[in-house]
Amino acid sequence: MTGVATPVTTATGAFEAVTRRRSVAKVTAAAPDDDEVLRLLSAAGTVADHAALQPWRVIALRGDARARLGDALADAAGLVGDERAALSAKPLRAPLLLAVAARRREHPKVPGWEQDAAAAGVAHTLSLLLDEAGWGVIWRTGPHIRSAPVAAVHHLAADEHLLGWLYVGGVPEGASRVRRRPIDAAAVFTTLA
């Protein structure tokens, strides 16, 4: 089932959207359609991007593509039996997975790490926009994200590597919007003079 979510935020700016965002691990079968994803990705793609390289690609996995990803994860892990079935089922936890691939390009002024940072910025901004639009979203990774079977499922080029998947779906009725752990900004902030 696809459809447009009802926004659950009254955010009037970036500060409100960022402080309101929460990961939603369990989602319903509703999901944004490709048109909505493209609209949000168009906005997310405005992140800082040195030399305007657009060093990212987003791949939507729906339906059977999620099962193929599950099989690839289990293949990469070398699992059989119940353990294989459990890992194979993980991508089925959301109706839409948005794989974010960093795409490194040769550039004299933009090293690979900076291109990866831009791609991660797109992924995070897209997760914020999905949340603000009323969708449940969580960014997931795992130990087999860079394996050959997983790369093959996504049809990755030689210059691409996955940063993770945004698992996207509807927000269940009564889902908690409370941050589990407060952020201590002072513990990670330093001023130099």
N, C-alpha and C positions, 0 to 999 in steps of 0.2 A: 504494500500500500504506500503510495506516495502522496504528498500534498504539502501545502504551505502551513507552517506552524503559526500559531498565534504568539506574537512576541510576549514574553513574560517579564520584560524589563521596562522600566520607565527612564532608562538612562538618557541623559541629555548631553553626555560628552564622554570622551575617552576615559576619564578618571572613573566615572560611575560604571562604565562597561567593564573595565578591568577589575575593579574591586568587587563587582557582583559575580563575575565568572566563576563557575565551579565545574569540576569534572563530573560527568554523569556516567557511571559505569554500567548501569542497567537501563536500557532504553526500550521503547515500544517499536512496533513494526512500521510506523510512519517514518518517512524520510523526505528530505528535499529532492526535488527533481533536478535534472541537469541544468535547466535554465536558471534556477535559483542558485545552484552551486557556481555557475559561471558568473552570475551577478556578484556574488560575494567574493569569488576569486579575483575578479576584476578590481575590486577594492583592496583586497589583501595584497595584490601584486604591486601596490604603490609603496611598499616598504623600501628602506634605504637599500640601494642596489648600485654599488660603485661601477661606473662605466655602462650602466643599463644593460647588463648581460642577461638578465632574467635567467639566472642559473638554477632553475627549478622546473619541475613538471609535476602535475597532479593527475593521478590515475584513479578513476572511480571504479570500485569493485561492488557489483550488485549480484544478486541471484547466485547462479552456479560459480561465478568467478570467486566468490568467498570460499566455496567448498574446495575449489582447485588450490587456493592459497593454503587452506588447512592441510590438504594433502602434501603440498610442498614443504610446509613447516615440519610435518611429521617425517617426511623423507629426509630433510636436512638433519633432523634429530636422530634418525635411525631407529625410530620407535616402531613397536608392533603391539598388537592386542589392545587392551584397555587403555594403555598409555597413549597409543597412537590415536585411538578414537577421541580421547579427551583433548589432545592437542589439536587434532583436525577440526574439532567443533568450535574452537575459540573464535575464528573469524565469523561464525554464524551468530555471534552475540549482538550484532547490530545489522540493520538492513542495508547500510551503506558504509563502506570503508573508503576513505580518501587517502590513498598512498601518496606520500610526498617524497619525491626523488630530487636529490641535489644533482645538478648537471654541471660539472666542472668544465670550464673552457680555458684554453690557453690565453693568457693576457699578461702583458709585462707589468701592469700596475695592480692587478687584482689576484692575490694568491688564492689557492684552493680553499683554505680555511675561511676566507672572507666570503667566498661564494657559498660555502656551506652555511655560514651565518645568515646570509640573505635568504636562503631557502628555508632555514629554520624560522626566520622572521615571518615568512609567508605562512608557514604552517601554524604558528602561534596566532597570527592576526586572523587567519581563516577560522581558527577555533573560537576566537573572541566574537567574530561576526556571526558564526553559526549559533553560538550561545545567545547573543543579543537578538537574533531572529527567532528565538524560542526553541531551538533544537538542543537535544542532549548530545554532548560530545566529550570524548576523552581521547587523549593522544596515547597510543600504545606502541611499544617496541618489543624487543625480545632478543634472545641470544642468536637466533637464526636469520635475523633481518638482512644480513649481508651474504647469505648463502646462495649458491648457484641455483638450486631449485626455486627459491623465492624470487630471485632476479628473473628467471625464465618466465614465471607466471605473469610478471609485470611487463614483460618485453622490454627490459631495460637495455639501453645502449651501453657500450663499453665505458663511456664517460659519466655514467649515472650510478648513484647508489641511494638506497632508501634511507630516509631519516625516521620513518615510522608511518603509522596509519592513524587517521582521525576516524574513530568509530562514531557514527552519527545515527541518531534516530529520534523518535519522539520522547519527550520527557514524561515519565509516568506520573499519574496523579499522586500528589503527596510526596514527591521526591524531595529530599532534603537539599536546601540551598545554603547550608551552613558550612563554612570553611572548617575543616577538621583541626587545623593547626594554625595558630596565629603566626604572622610573619614578624620577626624582630629585625626591622630594617637597620637599626643601629649596630647590630652584630655583624653586618656585612657591608658597612659603609665606612670609608676612611676619607679624611680630608688632608691633603698635603698643601703646605704653603711654602 
